Amino acid sequence: MLLQRILLWLQLLLPLVVHGQQYSWTNLAGMPGISGSADGSGSVVRLSSPQQIAIDADGNIFVADGSRIRKISPSGMVSTLPQPTFRVWGIAVDSAGNLYFSNANRHTIHRLTPSGVMSVLAGSDGQSSS
């Protein structure tokens, strides 16, 4: 646990150099090493287990965070979308703002529209294929 915290802080402190171009790390939301679930901005935000991200045409960042999808607006405000209630594995967004994500435990691919309508695009709930 201590090693994980040290590595997280090093990521925030050390610059990254790629092909001669120097980049620095920026913490968009939450605090390294502190988990939870709280919306807001900056260090007030708590993320549980952020895994994958997708970015839409408006600059919103969607984060697969355990059994939640979190949205980080361009201004840095974090909110939790009302769906899903299962662990999200992978996330993508299309040009219309639809989110796509998988539920590996239930063997399904879902779509969540900007208006909040969720549907199953592929797979049968709980039925794996051979």
QUIPE-V270473 format. One line per field, one symbol per residue. phi: phi as a letter, one per 30 degrees, with the letter a starting at -180 (. if undefined). psi: psi as a letter, one per 30 degrees, with the letter a starting at -180 (. if undefined). A space follows every 50 residues. Layout:
phi=???
psi=???
//
This chain:
phi=.dddddddddddcddccbhiccbbdbddaibeicclbbdkbidddbcdad ccbbbcddjdcccdbicbccccdedjdcbcddbcbbddbjabbcddidcb acbddcibccbbdedjdcbccbjceicdcc
psi=eeeeeeeeeeefeklkkkhfkkllkkjekakkfjlajklblbffkkkdik dllkklffgkkkkjibglkkkjlffgkklkkflaglkkjkklklffgkkk lljeffhlklkjlffgkklkeklkjfjll.
//
